[in-house]
Amino acid sequence: MTPDQTQIVQTTWQQVVPIADTAATLFYDRLFEIDPTTRPLFRAETLPEQKRKLVTMLNTVVTGLHQPERIVPAAQALARRHVGYGVAAGQYDSVGAALLWTLGQGLGDAWTPQAEEAWTAAYTLLAGVMRDAAA
């Protein structure tokens, strides 16, 4: 990721934070729609907690993009836990698609081609670290 991409991700994330609950709901609704194999990974009664965890994790990653040595170990540990939950490697693509779609919905006009490119780079980096750790 370039420094400009990092700045774009961090700036646009600040626009998502006030609507984080709505964004998390949009994300999971979209994820389950585009990849029904992900639905059994979540119990309905724990989904509200999972939404909070998603937002917290994204906030940690976004704020730490300029310090990869801080976020890489956490992402690796998360990936190893996901293996135990039954997450398959291909589901990372579905998560990425759902995340980008959610950001587009939440950011509206701020979802520019540059923002999409920056978020794609950030997610590709994170997913790559997680896939490697899960393997």
ABEGO torsion letter per residue (X at the ends): XBAAAAAAAAAAAAAAAAAAAAAAAAAAAAAAAABAAAAAABBAAAAAAAAAAAAAAAAAAAAAAABAAAAAAAAAAAAAAAAAAGBBAAAAAAAAAAAAAAAAAAAEAABBAAAAAAAAAAAAAAAAAAAAAAX
